[in-house]
Amino acid sequence: ELKVEQNPLFLSMQEGKNYTIYCNYSTTSDRLYWYRQDPGKSLESLFVLLSNGAVKQEGRLMASLDTKARLSTLHITAAVHDLSATYFCAVDIWSGGSNYKLTFGKGTLLTVNP
Amino acid sequence: EAGVAQSPRYKIIEKRQSVAFWCNPISGHATLYWYQQILGQGPKLLIQFQNNGVVDDSQLPKDRFSAERLKGVDSTLKIQPAKLEDSAVYLCASSVTGHSSYNEQFFGPGTRLTVL
C-alpha cells in the first residue's frame, strides 16, 4: 500500500523566513501534485510535477521532485501571512488498466506570524 | 469556465438516517472522483468513475455507501444508514481523464456532513 508522508505536519513561521515542507512516498511514481487548502475551503491546485528533476515556481513557493529518492519538497521563501493554509502533496500511481489515482499526505498546516 | 459544483454545502443528520450528495463536474471532464476528508487528514478516494463506469471503488464502504454517475456527467453519493464516523467533508473532483496522461484534478467546494 502506498504511503505518503509529509513533514512537518505543523509549521509556525515568522514573516520573512524561509522553510521547506517535505513529502516522501513509498512506491515508484513520477507524478506528484501540491494542493493548498484554506480553512473551510476546497483544494486549490498549486503545482503539477511530472518527471524526475521537475521544478516549478510560483511567487514565493517552489516545488521540486526527485523520483529516485521518492521525495518532493515545497520551499517557501520570505513567508507572508497570506501563505497561511494547509498544504497537501498527492502522489499519482497506477491503479490498474490505464487508470491512475491520487493518494494524499496528511497535510502541513502552515501558520505565518507577523 | 465553471468549476466543479456540489450540493448541498452543509448537512446535519442523525445517525441511521440517509443522505445524498450531488456533484456536477467541469464540462468535458470524463473522470469523476468522490473523496472523504476527515478533519485533520488528507482526502481519501472513495470512488472513481470514468464516464459512467466505475474504475475504482476499493475504499468505498459498500455496505452503506453507494454512488452512481448516470449518463457520464452528474454524480450522486449516498450514505444509508449514516454512522457517527461518517462525519467529514465529501469532496467531488474531476479531471479530463484518469488515464496515462497527467491527471490534474479539480475539486469542488465540498459538502460538510455532520452525523449526530
Interface residues (C-beta under 8 A of the other chain):
Chain A: V4 R31 Y33 Y35 K41 S42 L43 E44 S45 V48 L50 F88 A90 D92 S95 G96 G97 S98 N99 Y100 K101 L102 T103 F104 G105 K106 G107
Chain B: G40 Q41 G42 P43 K44 L45 Q48 Q50 V55 D56 L91 A93 G98 H99 S100 Y102 N103 E104 Q105 F106 F107 G108 P109 G110
